[in-house]
Structure formats: C-alpha cells, structure tokens
Amino acid sequence: MSPTIVRPEHSHFRWTVCALLFFATTISYVDRQVLSMLAKTLEHDVGWTALEYGKITTAFSLAYGVGLLGAGRLLDKFGSRTGFAIAVGLWSAAAMMHAAATSAFTFGVMRTLLGFGEAANFPACIKTVAEWFPKRQRAMATGIFNSGANIGAVATILLVPWMAAKFGWQSAFLGTGALGIIWLAAWLILYRQPEVHPKVSVEELALIRSDPPESIVPVPWLRVFPKRETWAYAFGKFFSDPVWTFFLFWLPKYLQDTYHLSLMEIRIPSLIVYNASTIGSVYGGWLSGSLINRGWTINAARKTAMLICALCVLPVFYVPYATSMWTVVGIISLAMAAHQGWSANLFTTTSDMFPKVAVGSVVGIGAALGQVGNALMLYLAGWIVTVKGEKGGYFILFTICGSAYLIALGILHLFSPRLEQAKLD
C-alpha cells in the first residue's frame, strides 16, 4: 500500500468494480444475443437455412473457445486493466461490423471475430473478483456480475425488435456494439488495482486482503493444465455451458417455430425467462455465501447450492410434451435461473482451488472446454432439428439439457472431493 495515496476514511469501492464487471457482461450478452433475436428476420432477408444458422453460431463458439486458451494466460501476465480493455475494444468493433454482413459466410466471419474478443470477459471478471473480494464475498460478487448475462438478454429483447422495425436490422448491430466503447472509457478512467486505488480506504483494503496470503509468483500454464482441480472445473463447464448456450441461441426460434409468434410477440415470454435468470444468478451466489457464514465448509456450501440448481433443471424433460406456451416459459425460466445460480458457484470454485495468480489461466482452460461443448451443441442442434424435424429434434435436445448438470456435478466431485487448494509446487 503506497503511503503517498490520500485515502478516504471509509469506502466500498469494490462494489463499484463489481458494477463495472456487471455492465461488461451485460454488453457482451447484448452483442451476442442480437443475432438470435433477428434469426427469423435474417433467415428471410439473407436466406440461410437452420443448418447454416447452426454453423454460424458454431463459428462463434469455436472462436470463443480458441480465444479463451490465450485470454486467461494474457490476463494473468499483463493484468486485468489492459487485457480487458483490448478485448472489449475488439468485440465492440466486431459487433458493429455485423451490419455489413450480407451472407451466411460473412455473418460467420463476424461471429468469429466477436467470439475472439468476448473470450476475455469471464476470465477477466473472475480474476478481478479474486483481486477485489475476500473468499466469503466472491460468490455473491460473481452472482451479481454474472446476472449481467440475463440483463443483457432482457435489454436485447427490448431494444432489438424496436430498432430493427424502425431503422432496419443493421442499426441493431451498430447501436448495441457502440455500448462497449462507452464502457471502455469508463473502465480506463475508474479501474486500478486496490493497493494503488485512491478510492479504497485502509479498512476496505484490509477486508479485501483478509484471506491467508497467497503466492504472487506467476504460475506457468503447463503447471496448471494437468491438475485434477483444473479438470474438475473444466468438465463442469463442458457439460453445463451448452445448456445455457442452447437456450440463448435457440429459445426465441423454438417459441416462434412451435407457437408461431412474431418478432414483437416473442418479447414478453423472453423477458419473463431472462428476468427469472437474474434472480437465480444473485440468489445462487448468495446461498453458498450464506451457508459459509453459518459455519459450513466451502466444499459443502458450494456443492449443496449446485445440487439444488441441478435438480431445478430436471423439469425441462417435460418441455416437448407441454401444450401451453406459458408452461414452457415457466419451466425454462426455472431452468435458466438454476443455470445462473449454478454458474455463480462453479466460477467461484476456481478461486477456491487456485491462488489468484493462476485463476485466469484455469478459467480460460475451463471456458475453452465449455466452448467445445457449446460448439458441439449448437452444430448438433441445427443438424438434429433438420434431420429429425422440430418435434423429434427438440425432444432430444431438451433431454440432453435436463441431465447435463447432475453429470457435471458428479464429475466435479470425483475430481475434487473437498475443493482443496491445488498443489502447484
């Protein structure tokens, strides 16, 4: 802590940092969600098929996965401030460039660039939370910034149909992409490390650093890669990420295909689903933190919260048999809320099992494997719906979604029975 910095008597600036992470996540999901909201419109205007749409969304996931392998390591090496700024600038430019796309191929190119840029979002957010919050507050902070995914989806639902109808679909990509440039300016102005930040009081800095001291020596990527704890997290991502991604990219299309809704009519059901997700994200993070405060071990608290979330996803098995759209909306709302609660705790297990200097690398490895699962799911979704038809195809896809979380939790527990710190020496 620098003695030359004049610090306030009291502060809570870590929550301002959390708000910046929340808005970054919100913007990233706005940028990636625009395409799914306009899928039926672009299917008509551009002329792509369901299989081509599956390939376009797969291109994003593959690029996201490749980007993650490097994003975590770069963040660990160069720091959150610089790395995150470069990433947001890249993905915002790519989002705006969608307005110039004229074919399935060019949309695929733009999605690839978007995926490379957005790959840094979650590694940067989780690394920043580890730097600014003690362990007992990390799940809550993670739940808050992770809820930006839901708010981003809600904002897309509210803005994109109106913008597309009034100014053309190109305006939706241009307008939403510009939000990232605004965020970038705020990040560069406000963000510094807590030790050198003039808005952080001595009291708050002591709280941030209240956990036992950790090594600050950089950890080589190859030392992290073979650890069982790395793969506990990575396989959790591989099995659960594709469910959220499937809902994100295919839910609007599913409701339109099944219940013949227009672009404007899809807004209310989608708003209900994503607002429920916001509640799940914050509550899921709060739940494990509350259990820890009651004396539970970190291992028991995290896994109990994740088990509850996994069980809440099971009802999606019934979606293909439901005759009422509102029954489907209710079931998927519960499932997506549960996914966000699950994610808030899964993300936090990285800082439970690894020192802060290795968190970015671990998150990058796990998220990369999650994107492999996403790419497989998105490609298979397009192929299965094409080959099996809508009814048979969606039955298979919802069956996969319903079982994924219990499988993921079982593998997580197998690889890390106690969520203990990995031995990196």
N, C-alpha and C positions, 0 to 999 in steps of 0.2 A: 504494500500500500504506500503510495507516494506521499511524503509529508508535505509536499508543496501544494496539494489539492485542497481547496476550501470545500468542506463537505457540509451538507445540511445536518441538522440535529437528528431528524427522523426522516425516513424515506421508505417507499415501497416501489422503487423503480423497476424491480424485477417483473412486476405485473405489466408495466409499460412495454418491456421487452416481449413478454408473452403476447400482448396485444399486437405487436408488430408481426410476430410469428403467425398469429391467428389471421391477420389480413393477408399475409403472403400466401397462406394455404387457401384462403378464400379465393384469391385471384387466380391461383393455379388451377383450381377446380372450375372456376368460371371459364377459363381459357380452354380446358379440355372438354368441358361439357357442352359448349356451343354446338359442336358437330352432332352430338346425339340428339339435341333438340331440333336441329334442322335436317335430320337424316331423311325423313319422308319428303321434305321440300327439295332437298338436293338429289334424292333418288329420281324425282321427276325432272328437275331442271338439268342435272348433269347426266342422268341416265345410267347410274350404276345399279348393280344387282345386289341381292343380300350377300352373296359370296364375296363380291368386290368390297362391300361395306365391311365385312369381316376382315378382309385383308388390310383395309385402310386402318382400322382400329388396331390390328395386329402390328402394323408398322410402328405405331406409337409405342406399344408395349415393348417391342424388341429394342427400339432406340432408348427407351426409358431404362430398360434393364442393362444395356451396354453402358449407358451413361452412369448408372449407379456404381458400377465397378470402379470407376475412376473418381466419381464425385466424393465419396466418403474419404478416400485417401487424400485428395486435394484439400478438403476441408480440414482434416487433421494436420496437414502440413502447413497450409497458408492461413488458416483461421477462418472463422465464420463470416466476419465482416466483408472481406474481399471476395471470398469464394461465392457467397450468397449473392452479392451484388452482380457479379458476372453472370451467374445463372439466370437471375430474374431479367436482366437485360436481354439475354439470348432468347428466353422463351417468350418474352413480350413481343420482340421483333418477329419471331416465328408465328405467333398467334395472329398478328396483323397481316402477315403475308398470305394467310389463307384466303383473303379477299381476292387475290389474283389467281387462285387456282381455277382451272376450267375442266378438269377431267379426274377420273378416279386415281390416275397415276400421280398427277400434280398434287392432289389432296394427300396422297400417301407420302410424298416428299415433305410437304409442310408438317404433317403429323410426326414424321421422323425428327425434324429439327425441333419441334415442340417437345418431343419426348427427351431428347438430349438435354435441353435446358431445364425442364421440370424435374429431372432426375435428382437435382441437388436439394429440392425443397425439404423432404423429410429428413435426410441426413443432417442438413443444416439446422432444422428446427430442433431435432432431438439432441444434437450436440450443444446447441445454445441453451436448452433447458438444463442439461447436465452442468453447464458452466454457471448458470444463474440461480439454480434452485437446489436446496438440500433434498436428499432422497425422499423424505416423507412428504414433500410437496410436488415431486416430479410427476406423479401420475395425474394429479389434478391439473397441473400446468399443461401436460401433454393432452389431456382430455379437452382443455379449452382450445388450444391451437388446432387440435385435430377436428374440432367441431366446425372449423372453417371450411372443411370439405362439404359439410351439409349446407352451410350458409351460402357457399359458392354455388351449389346446385340450385338453391332457392332463388338466388339473385339471377341466375341464368334463366330460370323458368319465368321470372317476372319481366326481365329485360328483353330477352332474345326474340320471343314471338312478336312483341310490340315493335322492336327495331326492324325486324325482317319485314313485317307488314307495312310499316310506314316508309322505310328508307331502302329496303332491299336487303337480302341476306348478307351481302358484303359488309354492310355497316355494322352488323353484329360482331364480326371478327375484328374490324378496325376499332370499334368503341371499347370492347372488352380488353383487347390487347393493350390499349393505352393506359389502362388502370395500373399495369405493372410499372410503367415509367414513373407514375406518381409515387407509388410505394418505394421505388428505388431511391428517389430523392429523400424521402423521409428516413429510410434506413441509414443512408450515408450521413445524414445530419445527426441522428439520435443515437446510433449504436457505437458503443465502445465496450471493452472488457470491464467487468465490475471493479477490478482493482484500481483502474485509472479513470473511472467514470465520476465526474464531479457531482452527479445527481444521487450518488449512492452514499448513504450515511455509514459511519463506523458500525453502528448497530446492525444495519441490514447486511453489510459485508460479513460480519461475524456469523449471522444466520446462514448466509449462502455458503460459508466455509465451515459450517458446524459439523459436517461428517468427518470421520477419520481421514487424515491426509492421504493423498494418493500420489503415486509416482508421476512426475511430469516429463520423464524421458519418453520420447516418441517410440511407439511400438511398431516394428516392421509389419507390413501387411501379411507377409508369409508366416509370421508367428501367430497371427490371429486366425488365419484361414483354417488350419487343421483342428482347431479346438472344438470339442463337443458342444460347448456352450454357444459357439457361433452357429452351429448347425441346428441347435435347439430353436434358436430364434429364426434361422433361415427357413427351416421346414414349416414353422408356424406361419410364416409369410407365404410360402409356396402354396399351402392348402387353403388359406383364408382370403388372401388378396383377390383371387379370381372371382370370388362370390360378389364382393363389392363392385369389382370392375364390370362384371356381367350386368348387375343391376344398373350401374351408371350408364353404360352404353346401350343396353337393350330394353330397359324398363319402359321408356317412352314409346319405343317401337312396339313392344309387346302389347301395351294397353291400346295403342292405335290399331294394331292388327286384329286384336281379339274383340275390342269393343267399338271399333270404327269411330274413334274420336278425332277431331280436327286438331291442328296445332294449337289453337287457342283453348280448346276444351281440355287438352291434356294438362293444363296448368294446375288446376285445383287438386287432382289426385297426386300429382308430383309434389306439390307444395306440402301436402299432408305427410307424405313419405319422408321428405328430407327434413321437415321440422321435427318429426319424431326422432330422426337420426341425431339431431343436435342434442336432444335431451339424453339420448343414450351415451353419447360421447362424454359429456360432462359428468353424468351420473356414474358411468363405469369407472372413470378416473377417481371420482370421489369415494366410491365404495371401497376400493382396496386401501386407499389412504386412511379411511375411517377405521377399517379393521386393524391396520398397523397401529393407529393411535390407541386402540383398545387392548393392545398387547399381543396381537397376532404376529407371527413371523412374516417377513416379506414373502417367503415362499408360499405359505398358506393363504395369505391375503390375495396375492396376485392370481394364484391358480383357482381359488374359490370364485373370485369375480369373473374369471374367464370361463369357468364351468357354467355359471349361471347364464352368461351370454351365449355360450354354445347351445344350451338347451332351448333358449328363446328363438333360435334359428330353425329348429326342427319343424315347426308348422308349415314351412314353405313346401313340404311334401304335398300338402293339400291344394296348393295353388292351381294346378292343372284341372282339378275336379270342381273348383268353385264356379258357381253360376252367376254370382253377383260381383260386379266390379269392386264394390266397396268392401266385400270380404277379402278380395285380393289385396286391396290397398291396406287394409288393417294388418294382414299377415306380413306383407312386405315391409310395412312401417316398423313392426316389431323386430323383424329380422335385421333391417338396416340399423336400427337403434342398437341392437345387440352387437352387430359388427363393429360399430364405432366404440362401444364400451370395451369390446374385446381388443381393438387396436390400441386404445389408450394404455391398456395394461401390457400388451405384447411389446409395444415400443419401449415401455419403461423397463422391461426386463434386460435390455441391453446395458443400461447404466447400473442395474443390479448386479450384473455378472462381469462387467468390464470397467476398468478405470476410464476417466473422461478422455484421455488421450487416444484411446482405442475405439471409442463409441462410434465415431463417424465411419471408420472402416467396417465395423461389424454391421452397422445399419446398412451401409452400401452393399455388402455381400448378401445380407438377408433380403433387402429390397430387390436386388438383381434377380435372386431366385424367385421372389414373388412375381416379378415381371415375366419370367419364363412361364410361370403358371398362368399369368394373365394372357400372354400371347397364345398359349395352347387353348385356353378357354374361349377367347374371342374368335380364333380361327375355327374351332370346333363348333361354336355357336352358329356361325354363318353356314358351315358345312352341314351340320345336323338339321337345322331348320330347312335348308334347301333339299336335303335327301329324304328326311323323314316327314316333311310337312310341318306346319305350325303346331298342330296338336301333339303329335308324337315327339317332335323335336323339343318342344318346351317341357314336356314330361321328363325327358332325360336330363335336361339342363337343371330343372328345379330339384331333381333327385340328387344330383351332384352337389348343389348348393346346400341342401339340408344336412348332408352328412359330413361336410368338409371340416367343420370346427371341432367336432369331437375327435376326429382323426388327428387334426393339428395339435390339440391339447395332449392327446396320448403320446405323440412323438416328442413334444416339448418336455413332458415329464420323464420320458425314457432317457433323453439326452442330458437333462439337468434336473435330477430328482429334488434338489434342495435350492436351486437358483443361487448357488455359491459363486464367489468370485473365481474366475478362471485363473489358472496358474500359468502366467506368461513368462516367467523367468526360466 
